[in-house]
Amino acid sequence: MRSPRLAAILVVAGVIACGGAGGSDCVTASCNGGGGGGGNVQTGFVSKSLSDGGTTYGYQVFVPANYNTTSATIPVIVFMHGSAEKGSDNQAQTNVGLGPVVKANASNFPAIVVFPQGPAIEGSVGNEIFDRITVSALDKTLLEYSKANPKRVYLTGLSYGGIRGYEVAFRNAAKFAAWVPISASICAACISGSTSTTQTQGFQLAAQGLKTVPIWEFHGDTDPQISVNDSYGIKSAFTSNGDPYQLTVISGGHTIWDGVYARADLWAWVYQQTR
């Protein structure tokens, strides 16, 4: 059963997502190419696939229940999972973090959600594949679903997915209206392309590349896997650079994401962001 708190979150999110926040950009489906290419679009979780380097990778797209009846364009969220969800079953990435929230509220979750799944390949090769297929899955979703609002595309990721998400956002800043990393850090060598880059230098490079993307970061104060000190360092670099960045440190360890995704203030903030 959906909790009253989460029901309230979805009411707020739905109002803002459908253009009730007073934004001046177009919110009708006709502004974004019509209503889905004719006929009814399948709603709920839909299994998709794409090709990268000759290999096929699966991803999931959640399509809101009212997709076929709404006249408004719909925001898009991209979720990047943690290391435990790597694989090829095209299911595990929907079972942690944002996925359970969407499943529990499938009848009224107000956004299209893209769930790429990174391969079970360690190191830079697997990392780069996850990054590429995340961007490809988003691009394919924006092309396939004509009601998807390209001005309201939001990226979020946790743990491993938060680290990868920083690079995805860094290299594709123009695609995203907001970025929400949870229990994450920044891979300095990934950002710069050089193993000689220090962590501080990596944070500074990221701050320069992400200056146009509003960021709300969350970290547990006793996280034993990725130190909260990394987030404090990111905060210092980003705020010193004038980035639209905020950090919330939560009492807890590494797996804080359920509480984060249940925050009404987070979703209100997310859906207010637009490019």
C-alpha positions in Angstrom: 0.0 0.0 0.0 1.3 3.5 -0.9 2.1 5.6 2.1 0.3 8.9 2.6 3.6 10.7 2.5 4.5 9.2 -0.9 1.0 9.9 -2.2 1.5 13.5 -1.3 4.9 13.5 -3.0 3.2 12.3 -6.2 0.5 14.9 -6.0 3.1 17.6 -5.8 5.2 16.0 -8.5 2.3 15.5 -10.8 1.2 19.2 -10.6 4.6 20.5 -11.3 5.5 17.9 -13.9 2.3 18.8 -15.9 3.2 22.5 -16.0 1.6 23.7 -12.8 4.7 25.5 -11.5 4.1 28.6 -13.6 6.7 27.8 -16.3 6.4 29.5 -19.6 7.7 26.7 -21.8 5.2 24.7 -23.9 3.5 21.8 -22.0 1.1 20.4 -24.6 1.9 17.3 -26.6 1.5 19.1 -29.9 4.6 21.2 -29.0 6.7 18.1 -28.9 5.6 16.2 -32.0 2.1 14.9 -31.1 0.8 12.1 -29.0 3.1 9.1 -29.6 3.2 8.3 -33.2 -0.5 7.2 -33.5 -2.4 4.6 -31.6 -2.0 3.7 -28.0 1.4 3.5 -26.5 2.2 0.6 -24.1 2.3 1.9 -20.5 4.0 0.6 -17.4 7.5 -1.0 -17.6 8.5 -1.8 -21.2 11.6 -3.9 -22.1 13.8 -2.3 -24.7 17.2 -3.0 -26.2 19.9 -1.2 -28.1 23.1 -2.1 -29.8 26.6 -0.8 -28.7 29.7 -2.0 -30.5 27.8 -4.9 -32.0 26.5 -6.1 -28.6 22.8 -5.9 -27.6 22.0 -4.4 -24.2 18.6 -4.3 -22.5 17.0 -1.4 -20.7 13.6 -0.7 -19.2 11.4 2.3 -19.8 8.5 3.1 -17.5 5.7 4.9 -19.3 3.1 6.7 -17.1 -0.4 5.3 -16.9 -1.9 8.4 -18.4 0.5 8.7 -21.3 -2.2 8.1 -23.9 -4.7 10.5 -22.4 -2.7 13.5 -21.2 -2.3 16.6 -23.3 0.8 17.6 -21.4 4.4 16.8 -22.2 6.0 14.5 -19.7 9.3 14.9 -17.8 12.0 12.1 -18.2 14.1 10.7 -15.4 17.2 8.6 -16.1 18.3 6.2 -13.2 21.8 4.8 -12.9 22.0 1.7 -10.6 24.6 0.5 -8.2 27.3 -2.1 -8.9 25.2 -5.0 -7.5 22.7 -4.5 -10.3 25.1 -5.0 -13.2 24.2 -7.8 -15.5 22.1 -8.8 -18.5 18.7 -9.8 -17.0 17.2 -6.3 -17.7 15.4 -6.5 -14.3 17.8 -6.0 -11.5 18.2 -2.3 -12.2 14.5 -1.7 -11.5 14.7 -3.4 -8.1 16.6 -0.8 -6.1 16.5 2.9 -5.6 14.0 4.6 -7.8 12.5 1.4 -9.3 10.6 0.3 -6.2 9.1 3.8 -5.9 7.9 3.7 -9.4 6.5 0.2 -9.1 4.6 1.1 -5.9 3.0 4.1 -7.5 2.7 2.9 -11.1 -0.8 4.2 -11.5 0.2 7.9 -10.9 4.0 8.2 -11.2 4.2 11.4 -13.3 7.4 10.8 -15.3 8.9 8.6 -18.0 11.8 6.7 -16.3 14.7 5.2 -18.2 16.5 2.3 -16.5 19.7 1.3 -18.3 21.6 -1.8 -17.0 25.4 -1.7 -17.0 27.2 -5.0 -18.0 28.9 -7.2 -15.5 32.3 -6.1 -16.7 34.7 -4.5 -14.2 37.0 -1.6 -14.9 37.1 1.1 -17.5 35.6 -1.0 -20.3 32.4 -1.8 -18.3 32.2 1.8 -17.0 32.4 3.3 -20.5 29.8 0.9 -21.8 27.4 1.8 -19.0 27.9 5.5 -19.8 27.3 5.1 -23.5 24.2 2.9 -23.2 22.8 5.3 -20.6 23.0 8.2 -23.1 21.8 6.0 -26.0 18.8 4.7 -24.0 17.9 8.3 -23.2 18.2 9.5 -26.8 16.1 6.6 -28.1 13.5 7.3 -25.5 13.2 10.9 -26.4 12.8 9.9 -30.1 10.3 7.2 -29.5 8.0 9.0 -27.0 6.8 12.2 -28.6 5.3 13.5 -25.3 8.7 13.3 -23.6 9.8 16.8 -22.6 13.5 17.3 -23.6 13.6 20.4 -21.5 12.8 18.4 -18.4 15.3 15.5 -18.4 16.6 14.6 -15.0 19.5 12.3 -14.1 19.9 10.4 -10.8 22.2 7.7 -9.7 23.3 5.9 -6.5 26.7 4.5 -5.4 28.5 3.1 -8.6 25.7 4.7 -10.7 26.3 8.0 -8.9 30.0 7.9 -9.8 29.2 7.0 -13.4 26.4 9.6 -13.5 28.9 12.4 -12.7 30.8 11.5 -15.9 27.6 11.1 -17.9 26.4 14.5 -16.7 29.9 16.1 -17.3 30.1 14.9 -20.9 26.4 15.6 -21.7 25.6 18.6 -19.6 23.3 20.1 -22.2 20.9 17.2 -21.9 20.0 17.5 -18.3 17.9 19.9 -16.3 19.1 18.5 -13.0 21.3 15.9 -11.5 20.8 14.0 -8.2 23.7 11.9 -7.0 23.4 9.7 -3.9 26.2 8.1 -1.9 28.7 9.0 -4.7 32.0 10.6 -5.6 33.7 11.7 -8.7 36.3 9.7 -10.6 39.0 12.2 -11.3 40.8 10.1 -13.9 37.5 9.4 -15.7 36.7 13.1 -15.9 40.2 14.2 -17.1 41.3 11.1 -19.0 44.6 11.1 -17.1 45.5 8.9 -14.1 47.8 11.8 -12.9 44.8 14.0 -12.1 44.3 14.4 -8.4 40.9 14.1 -6.7 40.8 17.8 -6.0 41.7 18.6 -9.7 38.9 16.2 -10.8 36.4 17.9 -8.6 37.4 21.3 -10.0 37.2 20.0 -13.6 33.7 18.6 -12.9 32.6 21.9 -11.4 33.6 23.7 -14.6 31.8 21.3 -16.9 28.6 21.1 -14.7 28.2 24.8 -14.1 24.9 24.9 -16.0 23.4 21.8 -14.3 21.5 22.2 -10.9 22.7 19.5 -8.5 21.3 18.2 -5.3 23.7 15.7 -3.7 23.0 13.3 -0.8 25.4 11.4 1.4 25.3 9.5 4.6 27.5 10.8 7.4 28.9 7.4 8.3 29.1 5.9 4.8 31.8 3.2 5.0 32.1 2.7 1.3 32.4 6.2 -0.1 33.4 8.8 2.4 31.2 11.7 3.0 34.4 13.8 2.9 34.3 13.3 -0.9 31.0 15.1 -1.0 32.4 17.9 1.2 35.3 18.2 -1.3 32.8 18.3 -4.2 30.8 20.9 -2.4 33.8 23.1 -1.9 34.9 22.9 -5.5 31.4 23.4 -7.0 30.3 26.3 -4.7 33.6 28.0 -5.1 33.0 27.9 -8.9 29.5 29.3 -8.5 27.7 26.1 -9.5 24.1 25.6 -8.6 25.0 22.9 -6.1 23.6 21.8 -2.8 24.6 19.0 -0.4 22.5 17.3 2.2 24.3 15.0 4.6 22.0 12.4 6.2 22.5 10.4 9.4 23.3 7.0 8.1 25.6 4.8 6.1 25.8 4.0 2.4 22.3 2.8 1.5 20.4 6.0 2.2 18.6 6.1 -1.1 15.2 4.8 0.0 14.8 7.8 2.3 16.1 10.2 -0.3 13.7 9.1 -3.0 10.8 9.4 -0.5 11.5 13.1 0.1 8.7 15.4 -1.1 11.1 18.4 -1.2 13.4 16.6 -3.5 10.7 15.9 -6.1 9.3 19.4 -5.8 12.8 20.7 -6.5 13.5 18.3 -9.4 10.3 19.0 -11.3 10.8 22.7 -11.0 14.1 22.5 -13.0 14.1 23.1 -16.7 16.6 23.8 -19.4 
